[in-house]
Amino acid sequence: MIVAVIGTRETNEEMIRLCEAVCRKLRDAGYCLATGNALGIDSIARDIWNERFPERVTLYLPWAGYNAGGIHPRNRVIVFSSQKDWLESVGKYHPAPDRLTPAAVKLHARNFGIVSSADLVIAFPRSTSKAGGTGQGIRIAEALGKRLYVLPKDLGTFACWRNAKELR
């Protein structure tokens, strides 16, 4: 099973601790990781998996070399290269696609790759506004009918994370 972990670059100590704990449980329960390799939540998740199972990490990059310093040689790397469904997702799910720069389009497009590949999506947004790339990932997950937990808001319904095998 694949879990997508997406989230803000603007973390706080509570968010970091929760992300680390959730990621360790899911990693140790046998999940594979899909994430975007951004600083913040993405890199925390990547580093947790890379501690023990880097071969179970798939990183979706908006362009080659994006945050390359954190990529383990055994990680699988998929780079956005105008994949049609990824690109179409920006216009379909972003509230203002015409205002995005070319780089922002690529960042938002790779969210479709991340989320569409996953069986389960864990999101750590900066706020409840569904803004930014995390908001785009949440909108995609909802549209695709993915099992989605927005943490820490959904922690009560995500209580079974303590026994991560129950999520399968």
Order of alpha helices (4+ residues) and beta strands (2+ residues): beta-alpha-beta-alpha-beta-beta-alpha-alpha-beta-alpha-beta
